[in-house]
Amino acid sequence: MSSQDIPEENLPAERSAGHDDNAHGELGVADDRNPFADPGLPPHEHRIQDVDERAAKRSERSVALMFTVSMLATVGFIAAFVAIPHDKSIYVWPIGHLNALNFALGLTLGVALFCIGAGAVHWARTLMSDVEIADERHPIEASPEVREKVFADFKQGSKESGIGRRKLIRNTMFGALTLVPLSGVVLLRDLGPLPEDKLRHTLWSRGKLLINQNTHEPLRPSDIAVGSLTFAMPEGLDEHDHGFMNEIAKAALMIVRIQPEDIKDKRELEWSHEGIVAYSKICTHVGCPISLYEQQTHHVLCPCHQSTFDLSDGARVIFGPAGHALPQLRIGVNDEGYLEALGDFEEPVGPSFWERG
């Protein structure tokens, strides 16, 4: 519908007497002497929403619907983050198998952001004023007159946008813009563990058997020869368990046998059994697994950054960037002759962290 088809009494009033549709400075006609004369602006044509309140209401409801869908998508984002297991996969045609959590988070956040943008564009194109105006260039500094003009234009723009009169759009837009940042707040949950004591405890406890990590059989003292290095894990931990990697990263154990007279640290000797000592396998620098053992010196070496620990002297650091000694596990023998733990590590295993007291 063009402005020629609309009765003149239905046409909206102009912005003000000082703003003419063709106002564009000094107009002129292009000729040989002035090929770049200002031709002015074309006549303004009114949209259907400008003259038909029913069409304007339809546009208003469309914009409000988009903002509402954005709010629902944000709520769906949070619900998916909480409810969907991180290891669940789904089949999405034609892409294939995807991680369900990543797919749900991407879809809901994308819909939330898209609907806010689409709603704002639809609002601007159908309901906000589309009268083109030209303004003469002026100095950059903000004079009092300019500031007054900016405030006046802002008030005029607010009035023309209908944000005060069209409360449905305003309220749903504010709701969408308020909820969308919650997506980012929820994502902060994945930046690290909550302040709990999970890093201070492992699966080791009194009575847990020491299981050979290679044979998956419980260990006897006779299985540990002097000068050998054996890796062990707690009884009941299976490689097929869902949380195996997280648990073994804290509970991995290395066992060596040293002649009791060669053990220099008193507590280490008390926590051993017939010279068999058990220490955490996790380096206290950045958490690499220690695997290199020197029989003559009883030193173990981390292959990542060459931190070296003396297992005959409380596993203290003798070289490298590690900040503290390896935690020792107190062990004994049960009635059946198998090596068992007499408790958990008394200090957190692995590298230092901010909760370490």
N, C-alpha and C positions, 0 to 999 in steps of 0.2 A: 504494500500500500504506500503510495507516495503522498506528498503534501498536497498535490493538486486534487486528490480524491477525498480529502478531509474537509468538512465544513470549517470555515474560518473560526467560528466560535468555539470549536473543540480543540484548536491548536493551543499548546501551552505558551504561556507568556515568555518573552525573552528574559535572559538573566538580569539585565538592567538596561537602562537607557544608554549607558556608555559602552555596551557591548553589542555591536552589530554583527550579523552573520558574515558580512563581507569586510569587516574592519581588519585592515592589514597594513596600517601605515599609509603612505602616499601611493596610490595606485597609478599605473601608467600603462601605455601600450608599447609593445616591443617594436623597434624599428632599427634601421641601420646604425643610428647613433646610440641607441640604448637597447641592445638585444636582450638584456636581462631585466627588463621592467617587471615590477611586481604585478601579476595578473589578479591578485586577490584570491579569496577563497570561493569555491563553488557554493551555490545555494544549499542551505541546510535542508535535508529531508528527514521528516520525523518518522520514528519507528512506530510500529503498531502499539508497543507498550506505552508510548507517550500519549496516546489518545484513547486507548481502550483499557480501562481499569481491570477488566476481566483478564486480559492478556498479561497485564502487569502482575496480577495475583498469581497467574499460572507460573510466570517466571519466578516470582517470589517463592512459591512452593517448591519449584525445581531446585532453586539454590538452597533452600532450607533442607530439602531431601538429601542433597549432596553433603551438607555439613553434618546431618544426622548419621548418614552412612559412615562418614569419617569417624564420628564418635564411637559407633558400634565396632568399626574395624579396630580402633585403638583398644577398646575393651577386649576384643577377640585376640589382639596381640598379647595382652597381659595374660589372658586365660590360657592361650597356647603355651606361653613361656612356663606357666606353672604346671599345666596338666600333661603336656606331651613329653614322654621319655626322650632323652637326648639320643638314644640309640635306636629308636623306632624308624623303620623305613616304609615308604609307600610307593606304589607304582602310579605314575602320572603319564598318561598318553599325550603326546608322542615322545616325551622326554625320556621316560624310563624310570628306574628306581631312584628315589631321592630320599634324603633325610627328612622325616616328617616334620621335625621341629623347625629346621631351617626353612623348609617350604612354607610352613604356616606363618612364621615370623615375617618372611619376605613378602608374602601375599598380603597379610593384614596391614603391615606398615606401608606397603606400596599403595593399597587402596585408601588408607587414611590420608596420606599426603596428596594423592591424586585428587581425591574428592574435595579437599580444601582448595587446591589450585583451580580445579574445574569450576567449583562453586563461585570462587572469586572472579574468574574470567566471565562466567555467565552473568553474574551480577553486574559487572562493569559494562558488558556489551548490551544488556537489555534494559537495565533499570537506572543506571547512573546517567547523568547528562552526557550527551555525545556532541554537544555544540562545540565546534572548533573555534578557538579564539587565538588571536595573535597578540604578542606583547612586544613592545619595542625594547631593544637592548638597553641596559642601564649599567652603571658602574657596579663593580663587585661589592664594594663596601655597603653594609646594611644601614641605610639612613633611617631616621624615624618614620619617614613616609613609607619606605619599603616594608619596614616591620608592620606598620599598620595595614599595608596592603596584603601582606602575607596572612595576617590574622583574619582580615576580611575575606580573603580567598578561601581560607580554611573553613571559616564558618559557612561561606556560600557553598563550598564543595560538600560539606557535611549535610547541608540542607538539601542539595540536589541528589546526593547519594541515597537519601531516604532512610538513613540508618536510625534516625530518631522516630520516623513514622512507621517504618516497616520492622516492627519489633520481632517478628518471627525470624527474619533473616539475621538480625542483630544477635538475638539470643542463641540461635543455633551456631552461628559463626564463633561467638565467644566460647561456646561449649566445645566445639571442635578444636579451636586453638588452645584451649586449656588442657584438653585431654592428650593431645599429640605429644607434648613433652614428657608425659609419663612413660612413653616407650623408651626414651633415653634413660630415664631414671631406673626402669626395670633392667635395662642392659647393664647398668653399673653393678648389678648382682653378680655378673660373670667376671668381674675384674679380679676376684680373689675370694678366698674363704671368709666366712663371717668370723667375728672374734670369738672363736670357741677354743677348745683344748684338743682338737683332733690331731694336731701336729705333735702333741706331747705323748700320744699313746700309740701302741702297735698291737698286733694280735698276740704278742707274747704275754703269758700269765703263768702263775704257779701251776706246775703239773703238765704244761704243754711239752710234748716230746719234740726233740730236735730231729727233723726229717731231712735225710740226704736229698738235696735238690736234683741230683742226677738219677739216683736209683729209686727215689720216693719211698725208701725204707727207713725206719727209725734207726738211730745211731747208737752203738755201744762204745764204751771207752776203747775197746780193742780195735775198733774200726779206724781210730785216729792214730796214725803213726807219727813219730817225731820227725819234724821237718816237712810234713805234708800240709796242704791247704785244702780244706773241705768247705763247701758251701751248703748251708742248711736253711730251712724255712719252717714255720710253725706247723704243728699237727693240725689237720683239718683244712688247710689251705690248698685248693686245687687249681691247677693251671686253667681249667675251663670255667672257673667261677667268673661272674660278671665283673667283680671288683678286684680281680687278681692283681693286675698291674699296679693299682693304687696301694694295695696292701703289701705286696712284695717290695715296693719301693721304700717302705718304712721298716719292714721286718726282715729283710735279707740279712743273713748272718754268715760270717766266715769263722771257721774253727781251726785252730792250730794247736799242736802239742809241743810244749817247751819243757825242758828239764826244770823241775821246781826250783832247783838251786840257781837257775839262770834268770828267774823272774825277780826283777828289782823292786817292783811296786808291791807294797804289803797288801793293799786292798785287792789288787789283781790276783794275788796268790790265794786270798781268802775266797774270792768269787770263782775260782777255777776248781777243777776236779782232776787231781793227779797230774797237774801241769797242763790240762786241756783248758784253753781259754776261748771264749766266744765274744767276738766284737761285731759291731755293725759293719756291714759291707759298704755302706753309703758314705762317700767322702764328705767331710764337713766344710768343703769349699763351695762347690756348686752342685753336689749331689751325684757325681759320677760313681759307677760301681767300681770298687777296688778289686783288682784281680792279680796283681803281681806280688809275689812273696819271695824274699831272699832268706834261704834257710840258715846261713851262717850267722847273719846279724839279726834275724827275726824282724826285719823291716818289711813293711808293705808299701807299695807305691801306687798312687792313683795315676792311670795312664793319660788323663786329660790335661792336668797342669803340674804333674810331677810332685804333688804333695806327698811327703814321706812320713810314715808313722812307725814308732818303735813298739812292737807288740810285747816286748819283754819289760817295758817300762810304762805301763798304763796307756799304751797307744798314743803317747804324746807326739806332737808335731816336731819333727827334727829338720824338716826342709819344706819349702813351698808355701803357697798362699793360704792354706787351710788355717782357720782361726782357732780351733780347739781340738782336743783329742777325740778319738773315736769312742762312742759310748760302749761300755761293756755290759754283757748280759750275764747275770749270776746263774750258774748251772750246777746241777747235781745229778745223782743217779737214783732212779726209782727202785722199787722192790724187784722188778723184773730185769734190772741191770741195764736199762736204757737211759741215755742222757735226757734230762728234762730241764726246763727253765724253772727257776725259783722266783719268778716275778717278771715284770716288764722292765725295760730300760728305765733307769732313774733320771734320765735327761733326754730331751728331744734328739732324735737322730737327724742326720743330714746337715745341710748348711744352716747358718744362723738365720733367724727370722725375727720380726719386730716384737713378737710376744715373748721371746726368750727372756727369762728373768734372771 
